[in-house]
Amino acid sequence: MQKVYLRKPKAPADYTNQQANKIMHFSLQDSLPSGHIMALNMTFGTLSYLTSDATGIPRLLKQEQFTNTEMSVLLPLLELFPYYCPYEVLYAGFYGGGKASEESIAAARQHLDEAMAEGIWDQEMRPVRCALSRTRLKMRSFNIDISSILATGYILLIAGEPDKEEEYEDTRRLASRR
C-alpha cells in the first residue's frame, strides 16, 4: 500500500518573507524616471517595469518572461549596473544558476584564461553569448540594450522608458482577451 504524507502548511509570515526575498527591485541607479522601478520575480522569471502615479498606485507598463538560462545572465547585469559585467562573472552566473560566489568567479576567471591560452575561448563563451542574445531581444521592449565591451564584458544601456504606444497596445490586447 502506498503511503500518503501531508505537508505541514507554512505560516503566513513565513510565506510572505519567502516571497519578498524572491522579488528583487532595481531602480537602476536613478537611470529610470522618478517613480519608475523594475521588479524581477525570481520564481516566475518575470521582469516588470512599474510606475506609480501621484496617488501612489502602482501600474504595470511592461513585462517580459525569461527562462532560467536567460535569468542567469540578466541577474548579474542588473546587479552590477551602472558598471560593466565582466566575462567571468557572466560565466560563473551562467554555470552557477545566476548567483556567483567569489570562489566561483575566481574559478571562472582561471578557466577562461586557460581557454584563451588553448584557443578555445570562443567555444567556451558561446552558450553564454547565445543566452545574452535572447535576453537582449527581450530587454529591448524596456528600451534597454545589452552592449558588448571588447575583451571586457557586457553592460546595460538605458535608452528611456518603454514606448507609450506599445503600452497602449498591450492594454488593448489584454482588454480584448476578457
VOGU-3710 file (C-alpha; in Angstrom, 3 decimals, decimal comma):
1> mqkvylrkpk> 0,000/0,000/0,000  1,235/3,481/-0,871  1,836/5,931/1,978  0,428/9,413/1,801  2,167/12,287/3,530  0,561/15,641/4,146  2,772/18,680/4,029  2,613/20,969/7,002  1,210/24,331/5,857  3,552/27,262/6,167
11> apadytnqqa> 2,728/30,139/8,461  1,563/33,245/6,563  4,541/35,283/7,830  6,998/32,648/6,554  5,331/32,624/3,144  5,364/36,432/2,927  9,050/36,596/3,870  9,962/33,929/1,298  8,058/35,728/-1,460  9,641/39,074/-0,561
21> nkimhfslqd> 13,109/37,536/-0,963  12,235/36,187/-4,410  11,300/39,575/-5,881  14,197/41,945/-6,442  13,706/45,644/-7,168  16,026/47,721/-9,332  15,919/51,498/-9,718  18,991/51,251/-11,969  20,853/53,977/-10,082  18,218/56,620/-10,875
31> slpsghimal> 18,521/55,989/-14,638  14,775/55,449/-14,737  12,353/58,384/-14,366  11,168/59,258/-10,866  8,544/56,811/-9,599  9,626/54,049/-12,007  11,163/50,762/-10,923  11,910/47,319/-12,310  10,903/44,229/-10,343  12,473/40,845/-11,074
41> nmtfgtlsyl> 10,426/37,892/-9,849  12,944/35,093/-9,398  10,236/32,423/-9,019  8,423/33,091/-12,289  11,293/34,658/-14,227  9,409/37,859/-14,970  10,865/41,334/-15,211  8,229/44,014/-14,702  8,540/47,730/-15,387  6,367/49,534/-12,852
51> tsdatgiprl> 5,415/53,137/-12,264  3,342/54,842/-9,612  1,128/57,831/-10,207  0,661/60,837/-7,900  -1,648/58,811/-5,631  0,975/56,077/-5,233  -0,989/53,408/-7,086  1,438/51,132/-8,952  0,865/50,480/-12,638  2,460/47,854/-14,855
61> lkqeqftnte> 3,966/49,342/-18,025  5,843/46,321/-19,429  6,568/42,741/-18,507  8,705/40,015/-20,060  9,282/36,431/-19,003  12,787/34,974/-19,047  13,976/31,368/-18,981  16,303/30,188/-16,206  19,211/30,421/-18,635  18,332/33,995/-19,566
71> msvllpllel> 17,864/34,877/-15,886  21,366/33,560/-15,132  22,899/36,248/-17,376  20,345/39,001/-16,692  20,729/39,000/-12,910  24,469/39,833/-12,852  23,927/42,613/-15,404  21,178/44,180/-13,291  23,117/43,789/-10,042  26,286/45,383/-11,427
81> fpyycpyevl> 24,547/48,286/-13,209  25,787/51,018/-13,937  29,122/49,218/-14,194  30,032/46,599/-16,750  29,739/42,897/-16,017  33,000/41,012/-16,684  33,008/37,805/-18,715  33,996/35,703/-15,716  31,008/36,946/-13,673  28,615/36,088/-16,513
91> yagfygggka> 30,292/32,708/-16,999  30,119/31,893/-13,278  26,490/33,037/-13,110  25,563/31,071/-16,218  27,016/27,817/-14,916  26,093/28,557/-11,294  22,409/29,311/-11,818  22,576/33,109/-11,656  24,268/33,637/-8,308  28,045/33,587/-8,338
101> seesiaaarq> 30,300/33,496/-5,293  33,781/34,973/-5,165  35,215/31,446/-5,415  33,184/30,547/-8,487  34,124/33,850/-10,167  37,812/33,198/-9,481  37,454/29,649/-10,864  35,656/31,005/-13,950  38,419/33,588/-14,486  41,055/30,836/-14,275
111> hldeamaegi> 39,081/28,583/-16,627  38,578/31,350/-19,205  42,271/32,305/-19,029  43,183/28,675/-19,754  40,628/28,551/-22,578  42,181/31,709/-24,052  45,643/30,124/-23,913  44,333/26,972/-25,616  42,473/28,971/-28,257  39,002/27,727/-27,265
121> wdqemrpvrc> 37,719/30,856/-25,527  35,009/31,476/-28,160  33,812/27,897/-27,803  33,585/28,257/-24,001  31,673/31,555/-24,184  29,273/30,531/-26,991  26,452/29,294/-24,665  26,715/32,482/-22,599  26,596/34,659/-25,730  23,546/32,747/-27,019
131> alsrtrlkmr> 21,730/33,358/-23,715  22,734/37,035/-23,851  21,391/37,296/-27,390  17,957/36,016/-26,357  17,979/38,232/-23,273  18,962/41,266/-25,369  15,896/40,798/-27,596  13,556/40,734/-24,604  15,224/43,707/-22,903  14,679/45,892/-25,976
141> sfnidissil> 10,975/46,131/-25,106  12,092/48,008/-21,967  14,310/50,291/-24,120  17,355/48,706/-22,501  20,171/47,282/-24,580  22,915/44,834/-23,632  26,112/46,051/-25,215  29,392/44,194/-25,585  32,613/45,818/-24,397  35,515/44,407/-26,387
151> atgyilliag> 37,688/41,979/-24,385  35,991/43,043/-21,129  32,345/42,026/-20,720  28,847/43,415/-21,175  26,933/46,450/-19,927  23,306/47,581/-19,806  22,492/50,769/-21,729  19,260/52,595/-20,881  17,516/54,440/-23,726  14,474/55,593/-21,712
161> epdkeeeyed> 11,135/54,323/-20,501  9,076/51,891/-22,619  7,166/53,379/-25,523  3,666/54,639/-24,709  2,253/53,226/-27,970  3,401/49,727/-27,027  1,871/50,179/-23,568  -1,449/51,158/-25,169  -1,321/48,125/-27,489  -0,566/45,800/-24,555
171> trrlasrr> -3,514/47,221/-22,581  -5,823/46,923/-25,602  -4,707/43,323/-26,234  -5,369/42,358/-22,588  -8,800/44,011/-22,666  -9,759/42,066/-25,805  -8,996/38,749/-24,061  -11,675/39,380/-21,414
//
